[in-house]
Amino acid sequence: MESFEIVIGIHSIIEALKNKKRVHNKLVSDEEGLVEIRSKIPKDIFDTLTVEIKTSHEVQEFGKRHYGKLGATFQRIPSNIFLLTARTKIYHRDILEQKILDGTFKKMIALDKVTDVNNIGAIIRTAAFYGVDAIIFARKGEFTLNPTIIRIASGGIEHVTLFQSSNLSKLIDNLQEMGVTCVGLSENATSDSDVDSIKKHGNPICLVMGAEDSGISNAVGRILKSTLALKASGQITTLNVSVATAVVMEKFWGKQ
């Protein structure tokens, strides 16, 4: 597995460059892209960068080779600029549980086999907007972020801690035992009227969102003690998972 990550999208690049925890390899850009990024980041940050200036065509070809090294499907690099940087750290459950016990983490989201990269990126971006502390991915094997997720997250990756669990049902069971209120979004739930009472308890909250096609898995559904449904007021009765996640985040963490 390669040790680098490709960051594309101006907003994502800017937030990555501002993240002091990241170790950068180089910024690859044409002249126009370099002017744009230079105007949007502090001089002291820019001066520490290794910059490689290429023609627009060369940026695309150079980027395509690096996509290949990551096993990622190449799409044209926007604004002819990308950042090669160290991979985003994906943590495991021991760190998550420690952060909950010490009171650091209060807002969490668990994605139960959500796989669409556009949805994942949008959820990360919205989670950063709402100040979510952690996003948990239910995945087996090594999980890494691809350039599309990073671009769509629009810098959100720099502000949310990412975790991976190979057994989400067991993890949720443990979180509930630790006092975390885990709430699953399910169309089979009878009501969403418990939101206010859940918030009043003041416990850490983990919102559990299911896969795009099948919803929350049976294994996870059996463990959850709290579920809610979003009731439609119009003719369309379902929502894209990233939009549904945003609606639920607003219910729990939006400023009233």
Residue frames relative to the residue before (quaternion, step in Angstrom):
aa qw qx qy qz dx dy dz
M 1.0000 0.0000 0.0000 0.0000 0.00 0.00 0.00
E 0.4629 -0.6909 0.4837 0.2727 3.55 -0.84 1.02
S 0.4315 -0.7295 0.4807 0.2250 3.57 -1.10 0.73
F 0.6672 0.4985 -0.3060 0.4612 3.59 1.26 -0.07
E 0.2558 -0.7300 0.6160 0.1489 3.52 -1.39 0.25
I 0.2975 -0.7380 0.5769 0.1845 3.57 -1.10 0.68
V 0.1130 -0.7846 0.6083 0.0401 3.56 -0.71 1.10
I 0.0063 0.7910 -0.6104 0.0421 3.57 -0.75 1.10
G 0.6410 0.4703 -0.4010 0.4551 3.55 -1.23 0.51
I 0.5152 -0.6903 0.4100 0.3000 3.57 -0.65 1.12
H 0.6831 0.4855 -0.3055 0.4520 3.61 0.80 -0.95
S 0.6526 0.5112 -0.3149 0.4622 3.58 0.98 -0.82
I 0.6458 0.5158 -0.3181 0.4644 3.58 0.99 -0.83
I 0.6488 0.5269 -0.3227 0.4441 3.58 0.89 -0.91
E 0.6942 0.4673 -0.2859 0.4670 3.59 0.83 -0.96
A 0.6257 0.5292 -0.3393 0.4618 3.59 1.07 -0.69
L 0.6633 0.5057 -0.3032 0.4608 3.58 0.97 -0.84
K 0.6656 0.4950 -0.2966 0.4732 3.58 1.11 -0.64
N 0.5916 0.5838 -0.3561 0.4271 3.59 1.24 -0.43
K 0.3005 -0.8021 0.4939 0.1496 3.57 -0.30 1.27
K 0.5996 0.5707 -0.3619 0.4288 3.59 1.24 -0.27
R 0.6171 0.5542 -0.3461 0.4385 3.59 1.21 -0.36
V 0.2235 -0.7241 0.6345 0.1520 3.53 -1.20 0.66
H 0.2061 -0.8262 0.5182 0.0795 3.56 -0.50 1.22
N 0.3823 -0.6921 0.5676 0.2296 3.50 -1.22 0.68
K 0.7369 -0.3291 0.2392 0.5400 3.56 0.53 -1.13
L 0.3592 -0.6676 0.6068 0.2391 3.50 -1.39 0.40
V 0.1145 -0.7934 0.5970 0.0306 3.57 -0.74 1.09
S 0.1736 0.8093 -0.5280 0.1898 3.57 -0.61 1.12
D 0.4099 -0.6138 0.5803 0.3442 3.52 -1.34 0.19
E 0.7392 -0.4315 0.2754 0.4376 3.59 -1.28 0.17
E 0.6751 0.5096 -0.3014 0.4402 3.59 0.89 -0.90
G 0.6605 0.5031 -0.3054 0.4662 3.57 0.94 -0.87
L 0.6375 0.5411 -0.3213 0.4446 3.55 1.03 -0.80
V 0.6268 0.5255 -0.3323 0.4696 3.58 1.01 -0.79
E 0.6641 0.5155 -0.3081 0.4454 3.59 0.93 -0.89
I 0.7092 0.4504 -0.2798 0.4647 3.59 0.79 -0.96
R 0.6315 0.5513 -0.3392 0.4268 3.58 1.02 -0.75
S 0.6626 0.5129 -0.3026 0.4542 3.59 1.10 -0.67
K 0.7443 0.4375 -0.2063 0.4604 3.58 1.23 -0.39
I 0.7167 0.3507 -0.2642 0.5418 3.59 1.24 0.09
P 0.6071 -0.5703 0.3995 0.3829 3.60 -1.12 0.59
K 0.6107 -0.5940 0.3940 0.3450 3.55 -1.10 0.77
D 0.6499 0.5320 -0.3371 0.4254 3.61 0.95 -0.81
I 0.6286 0.5065 -0.3336 0.4868 3.60 1.15 -0.56
F 0.6690 0.5115 -0.3055 0.4445 3.56 0.86 -0.97
D 0.6653 0.5408 -0.3058 0.4139 3.57 0.94 -0.88
T 0.6629 0.4983 -0.3073 0.4668 3.61 1.20 -0.39
L 0.5783 0.6369 -0.3562 0.3649 3.57 1.25 -0.28
T 0.3253 -0.6494 0.6383 0.2549 3.49 -1.32 0.48
V 0.0759 -0.8241 0.5611 -0.0128 3.56 -0.55 1.18
E 0.1017 -0.7750 0.6223 0.0431 3.54 -0.96 0.92
I 0.1728 -0.8103 0.5565 0.0633 3.57 -0.44 1.23
K 0.0142 0.7963 -0.6013 0.0643 3.55 -0.84 1.05
T 0.5833 -0.5094 0.4592 0.4352 3.56 -1.28 0.03
S 0.6823 -0.4772 0.3469 0.4319 3.58 -1.24 0.33
H 0.6563 0.5109 -0.3055 0.4636 3.57 0.94 -0.90
E 0.6650 0.5098 -0.3013 0.4552 3.58 0.93 -0.89
V 0.6044 0.5483 -0.3553 0.4559 3.59 1.05 -0.72
Q 0.6759 0.4969 -0.2956 0.4570 3.57 0.89 -0.94
E 0.6828 0.4834 -0.2899 0.4649 3.59 0.91 -0.89
F 0.6423 0.5113 -0.3137 0.4772 3.58 1.02 -0.83
G 0.6503 0.5108 -0.3047 0.4725 3.56 1.02 -0.84
K 0.6295 0.5475 -0.3326 0.4397 3.57 0.99 -0.83
R 0.6441 0.5200 -0.3229 0.4589 3.59 0.99 -0.78
H 0.6848 0.4730 -0.2883 0.4736 3.57 0.97 -0.82
Y 0.5678 0.5513 -0.3797 0.4791 3.59 1.12 -0.56
G 0.6517 0.5336 -0.3101 0.4408 3.56 0.94 -0.91
K 0.6376 0.5320 -0.3242 0.4531 3.56 1.01 -0.78
L 0.7000 0.4461 -0.2566 0.4950 3.57 1.16 -0.66
G 0.4326 -0.6914 0.4657 0.3434 3.57 1.25 -0.27
A 0.4734 0.6750 -0.4312 0.3666 3.58 1.23 0.49
T 0.5004 -0.6384 0.4957 0.3105 3.55 -1.16 0.66
F 0.3677 -0.7654 0.4862 0.2063 3.57 -0.64 1.10
Q 0.0079 0.7323 -0.6809 0.0032 3.50 -1.17 0.87
R 0.6517 -0.5435 0.3410 0.4045 3.55 -1.04 0.69
I 0.4183 -0.7208 0.5044 0.2259 3.56 -0.89 1.01
P 0.3845 -0.7521 0.4813 0.2342 3.61 -0.56 1.11
S 0.8503 0.1559 -0.1517 0.4792 3.54 -1.19 0.76
N 0.4344 -0.7298 0.4410 0.2901 3.61 1.27 0.27
I 0.6343 0.4749 -0.3548 0.4963 3.55 0.89 0.97
F 0.1254 0.7780 -0.6124 0.0629 3.55 -1.03 0.78
L 0.3520 -0.7267 0.5627 0.1770 3.50 -1.30 0.50
L 0.2044 -0.7264 0.6422 0.1344 3.55 -0.98 0.91
T 0.1068 0.8120 -0.5526 0.1546 3.55 -0.57 1.15
A 0.6510 -0.4981 0.3818 0.4270 3.57 -1.26 0.23
R 0.5987 -0.5926 0.4095 0.3502 3.56 -1.12 0.68
T 0.5247 -0.6039 0.5023 0.3281 3.53 -1.17 0.68
K 0.4419 -0.7020 0.4949 0.2586 3.56 -0.88 0.94
I 0.1300 -0.7544 0.6402 0.0646 3.55 -0.94 0.97
Y 0.2213 -0.8258 0.5105 0.0915 3.57 -0.46 1.21
H 0.3803 -0.7054 0.5488 0.2381 3.54 -1.35 0.21
R 0.7937 -0.4360 0.1920 0.3783 3.51 -1.35 0.40
D 0.5982 0.5865 -0.3912 0.3810 3.62 0.97 -0.64
I 0.6496 0.4972 -0.3095 0.4849 3.58 1.03 -0.78
L 0.6231 0.5493 -0.3312 0.4476 3.58 1.00 -0.83
E 0.6943 0.4763 -0.2794 0.4615 3.56 0.80 -1.00
Q 0.6206 0.5390 -0.3337 0.4616 3.57 1.06 -0.72
K 0.6723 0.4959 -0.2952 0.4637 3.60 0.93 -0.89
I 0.6325 0.5117 -0.3338 0.4761 3.59 1.09 -0.63
L 0.6706 0.5143 -0.2991 0.4431 3.56 0.90 -0.92
D 0.7335 0.4058 -0.2527 0.4832 3.59 0.96 -0.74
G 0.5707 -0.6530 0.3487 0.3554 3.57 1.31 0.20
T 0.4402 0.7142 -0.4459 0.3122 3.58 1.27 0.14
F 0.7743 0.3074 -0.1548 0.5311 3.57 0.93 -0.91
K 0.0369 -0.8056 0.5908 -0.0245 3.55 -0.80 1.12
K 0.7716 0.2728 -0.1213 0.5617 3.56 1.17 -0.67
M 0.0896 0.8104 -0.5677 0.1136 3.56 -0.61 1.15
I 0.1386 -0.7511 0.6376 0.1009 3.54 -1.29 0.47
A 0.1293 -0.7688 0.6220 0.0731 3.56 -0.97 0.88
L 0.1930 -0.7822 0.5864 0.0840 3.57 -0.82 1.03
D 0.2182 -0.8062 0.5446 0.0762 3.53 -0.38 1.32
K 0.8179 -0.2614 0.0967 0.5033 3.56 0.05 1.41
V 0.2675 0.7088 -0.5824 0.2947 3.56 0.97 0.88
T 0.0938 -0.8580 0.5049 -0.0119 3.59 -0.55 1.15
D 0.5671 0.6139 -0.4002 0.3760 3.62 1.09 -0.49
V 0.4464 -0.7353 0.4407 0.2564 3.57 -0.61 1.15
N 0.6211 0.5409 -0.3464 0.4491 3.59 1.08 -0.65
N 0.6591 0.4952 -0.3013 0.4791 3.56 1.00 -0.81
I 0.6463 0.5225 -0.3247 0.4515 3.57 0.93 -0.87
G 0.6670 0.5031 -0.3017 0.4593 3.57 0.89 -0.92
A 0.6675 0.5000 -0.2996 0.4634 3.58 0.93 -0.90
I 0.6401 0.5195 -0.3286 0.4610 3.61 0.99 -0.77
I 0.6451 0.5119 -0.3254 0.4646 3.60 0.94 -0.84
R 0.6479 0.5192 -0.3236 0.4538 3.59 0.92 -0.87
T 0.6953 0.4641 -0.2807 0.4716 3.59 0.85 -0.97
A 0.6097 0.5564 -0.3497 0.4432 3.58 1.05 -0.71
A 0.6434 0.5054 -0.3197 0.4779 3.58 1.01 -0.78
F 0.6076 0.5579 -0.3410 0.4508 3.58 1.09 -0.70
Y 0.7525 0.3775 -0.1959 0.5028 3.58 0.98 -0.86
G 0.5212 -0.6775 0.4040 0.3256 3.59 1.19 0.21
V 0.2376 0.7810 -0.5371 0.2123 3.58 1.09 0.69
D 0.4218 -0.7334 0.4825 0.2269 3.56 -0.93 0.92
A 0.8343 0.0255 0.0605 0.5474 3.58 0.86 -0.93
I 0.1227 -0.7339 0.6610 0.0976 3.51 -1.25 0.66
I 0.1885 -0.7923 0.5772 0.0600 3.54 -0.82 1.09
F 0.1765 -0.7787 0.5966 0.0802 3.56 -0.81 1.03
A 0.2957 -0.7310 0.5870 0.1834 3.56 -0.92 0.93
R 0.2895 0.7550 -0.5300 0.2555 3.56 -0.09 1.29
K 0.2689 -0.7087 0.6234 0.1916 3.54 -1.21 0.61
G 0.7420 0.3209 -0.2776 0.5190 3.55 -1.08 0.72
E 0.6815 -0.4947 0.3465 0.4133 3.54 -1.31 0.04
F 0.1742 -0.7914 0.5825 0.0637 3.53 -0.87 1.03
T 0.0113 0.7882 -0.6146 0.0283 3.57 -0.86 0.97
L 0.4914 -0.6462 0.5023 0.2976 3.54 -1.27 0.41
N 0.2511 -0.7586 0.5717 0.1862 3.57 -0.95 0.75
P 0.7053 -0.4952 0.2894 0.4168 3.62 -1.17 0.39
T 0.6233 0.5529 -0.3503 0.4278 3.60 1.05 -0.67
I 0.6329 0.5153 -0.3271 0.4763 3.58 0.95 -0.85
I 0.6681 0.5125 -0.3013 0.4475 3.56 0.89 -0.96
R 0.6566 0.5078 -0.3182 0.4580 3.59 0.95 -0.83
I 0.6983 0.4728 -0.2805 0.4585 3.58 0.82 -0.98
A 0.6187 0.5481 -0.3434 0.4459 3.59 1.10 -0.63
S 0.2295 -0.8446 0.4655 0.1316 3.59 1.32 -0.24
G 0.7782 -0.3277 0.1601 0.5113 3.56 0.94 0.93
G 0.4891 0.7000 -0.4159 0.3129 3.59 1.23 -0.28
I 0.5658 0.6190 -0.3750 0.3951 3.57 1.15 -0.61
E 0.6455 0.5414 -0.3186 0.4345 3.58 1.08 -0.66
H 0.7643 0.3970 -0.1761 0.4766 3.59 1.20 -0.42
V 0.7014 0.3623 -0.2570 0.5574 3.60 1.28 0.06
T 0.3587 -0.7262 0.5419 0.2244 3.60 -0.90 0.89
L 0.2455 -0.7997 0.5396 0.0950 3.56 -0.82 1.06
F 0.0888 -0.7920 0.6041 0.0056 3.53 -1.02 0.94
Q 0.2035 -0.7586 0.6074 0.1185 3.52 -1.28 0.47
S 0.0315 -0.7876 0.6153 0.0055 3.55 -1.02 0.83
S 0.3217 -0.7498 0.5470 0.1873 3.57 -0.87 0.94
N 0.7599 0.2048 -0.1388 0.6011 3.60 1.29 -0.21
L 0.1613 -0.8478 0.4994 0.0768 3.55 0.29 1.29
S 0.6279 0.5452 -0.3551 0.4270 3.61 0.96 -0.74
K 0.6567 0.4928 -0.3083 0.4805 3.58 0.98 -0.80
L 0.6417 0.5219 -0.3259 0.4579 3.57 0.97 -0.81
I 0.6660 0.4947 -0.3074 0.4661 3.60 0.89 -0.89
D 0.6056 0.5464 -0.3475 0.4626 3.57 1.04 -0.75
N 0.6719 0.4866 -0.2918 0.4760 3.59 0.93 -0.88
L 0.6399 0.5266 -0.3307 0.4515 3.58 0.96 -0.82
Q 0.6525 0.5101 -0.3157 0.4629 3.58 0.96 -0.82
E 0.6346 0.5186 -0.3239 0.4727 3.58 1.06 -0.72
M 0.6678 0.4934 -0.2863 0.4782 3.58 1.19 -0.61
G 0.6151 -0.5777 0.3410 0.4143 3.60 1.27 -0.03
V 0.4731 0.6440 -0.4585 0.3889 3.57 1.25 0.24
T 0.3090 -0.7244 0.5831 0.1993 3.57 -0.93 0.88
C 0.1106 -0.7990 0.5908 0.0191 3.57 -0.43 1.26
V 0.0713 -0.8191 0.5687 -0.0261 3.57 -0.55 1.21
G 0.1812 -0.8024 0.5629 0.0805 3.54 -0.66 1.13
L 0.3373 -0.7117 0.5755 0.2201 3.55 -0.98 0.85
S 0.1349 0.7992 -0.5642 0.1574 3.56 -0.56 1.20
E 0.4502 -0.6925 0.4905 0.2777 3.56 -0.88 0.90
N 0.6209 0.5479 -0.3364 0.4484 3.58 1.28 -0.26
A 0.4987 0.6358 -0.4386 0.3933 3.58 1.26 -0.14
T 0.4833 -0.7119 0.4402 0.2567 3.57 -1.03 0.76
S 0.8243 0.0268 0.0388 0.5642 3.61 1.08 -0.59
D 0.2455 -0.7323 0.6011 0.2051 3.51 -1.29 0.30
S 0.3658 0.7777 -0.4435 0.2542 3.57 1.28 0.39
D 0.6005 0.5907 -0.3609 0.4003 3.61 1.23 -0.18
V 0.3784 0.7551 -0.4762 0.2446 3.62 1.23 -0.06
D 0.6894 0.4893 -0.2962 0.4445 3.59 0.77 -0.98
S 0.6776 0.4847 -0.3054 0.4611 3.60 0.92 -0.85
I 0.6117 0.5367 -0.3455 0.4673 3.58 1.09 -0.68
K 0.6672 0.5073 -0.2975 0.4571 3.57 0.93 -0.90
K 0.6422 0.5589 -0.3245 0.4123 3.59 1.01 -0.81
H 0.5970 0.5838 -0.3640 0.4127 3.58 1.12 -0.57
G 0.3375 -0.7871 0.4608 0.2331 3.57 1.18 -0.50
N 0.4390 0.6894 -0.4690 0.3347 3.60 1.22 0.28
P 0.5931 -0.5078 0.4530 0.4303 3.58 -1.21 0.29
I 0.2071 -0.7905 0.5693 0.0900 3.59 -1.03 0.78
C 0.0790 -0.7614 0.6423 0.0395 3.53 -1.06 0.87
L 0.2158 -0.7698 0.5917 0.1036 3.57 -0.62 1.15
V 0.1768 -0.7972 0.5741 0.0604 3.56 -0.77 1.09
M 0.0767 -0.8117 0.5787 -0.0177 3.54 -0.60 1.22
G 0.3559 -0.7751 0.4927 0.1725 3.55 -0.88 0.98
A 0.7184 -0.4469 0.3370 0.4131 3.52 -1.40 0.19
E 0.6687 -0.5525 0.3366 0.3665 3.54 -1.19 0.67
D 0.7796 0.3649 -0.1833 0.4749 3.59 0.92 -0.88
S 0.8240 0.2695 -0.1017 0.4879 3.59 0.94 -0.85
G 0.4758 -0.6869 0.4418 0.3265 3.59 1.22 -0.07
I 0.7714 -0.3058 0.2545 0.4967 3.55 -1.26 -0.45
S 0.4888 -0.6770 0.4672 0.2906 3.57 -0.90 0.92
N 0.6395 -0.5403 0.3864 0.3870 3.56 -1.22 0.50
A 0.6382 0.5457 -0.3318 0.4300 3.58 0.97 -0.85
V 0.6924 0.4452 -0.2710 0.4990 3.57 0.96 -0.85
G 0.6348 0.5622 -0.3274 0.4168 3.59 0.95 -0.86
R 0.6501 0.5254 -0.3193 0.4465 3.58 1.01 -0.75
I 0.6765 0.5063 -0.2846 0.4528 3.58 1.12 -0.65
L 0.6259 0.5947 -0.3395 0.3731 3.57 1.00 -0.83
K 0.2880 -0.7632 0.5582 0.1513 3.55 -0.97 0.91
S 0.7723 0.2324 -0.1327 0.5761 3.58 1.23 -0.38
T 0.0349 0.7744 -0.6312 0.0266 3.56 -1.00 0.87
L 0.0612 -0.7824 0.6165 0.0628 3.54 -1.24 0.38
A 0.2470 -0.7487 0.5963 0.1513 3.52 -1.27 0.43
L 0.3417 -0.6850 0.5961 0.2422 3.52 -1.21 0.56
K 0.2368 -0.8019 0.5383 0.1053 3.56 -0.57 1.17
A 0.3892 -0.7396 0.5060 0.2134 3.54 -0.71 1.10
S 0.2148 -0.7555 0.6020 0.1436 3.55 -1.15 0.67
G 0.6997 0.3947 -0.2580 0.5367 3.56 1.33 0.07
Q 0.7401 -0.4381 0.2962 0.4154 3.53 -1.30 -0.27
I 0.6519 0.4500 -0.3177 0.5212 3.62 1.20 -0.42
T 0.2116 -0.8456 0.4858 0.0655 3.57 -0.59 1.15
T 0.7378 0.3364 -0.2324 0.5372 3.60 1.23 -0.01
L 0.2372 -0.7617 0.5895 0.1269 3.53 -1.29 0.49
N 0.5817 -0.5180 0.4964 0.3832 3.52 -1.28 0.46
V 0.5809 -0.6348 0.3720 0.3481 3.60 -0.94 0.85
S 0.6506 0.5072 -0.3395 0.4519 3.61 0.99 -0.65
V 0.6424 0.4965 -0.3198 0.4884 3.58 1.07 -0.71
A 0.6393 0.5233 -0.3246 0.4606 3.59 0.96 -0.84
T 0.6356 0.5252 -0.3249 0.4633 3.57 1.02 -0.82
A 0.6439 0.5208 -0.3174 0.4620 3.58 0.98 -0.83
V 0.6440 0.5208 -0.3222 0.4585 3.59 0.97 -0.83
V 0.6824 0.4777 -0.2915 0.4702 3.57 0.91 -0.89
M 0.6116 0.5378 -0.3518 0.4614 3.60 1.03 -0.69
E 0.6399 0.5174 -0.3282 0.4638 3.57 0.99 -0.79
K 0.6358 0.5366 -0.3294 0.4465 3.59 1.00 -0.80
F 0.7662 0.3767 -0.1968 0.4819 3.58 0.88 -0.91
W 0.8426 0.2174 -0.0575 0.4893 3.58 0.88 -0.92
G 0.4570 0.6777 -0.4602 0.3466 3.57 1.23 0.12
K 0.4783 -0.6548 0.4994 0.3050 3.57 -1.11 0.61
Q 0.2828 -0.7828 0.5381 0.1332 3.55 -0.73 1.10
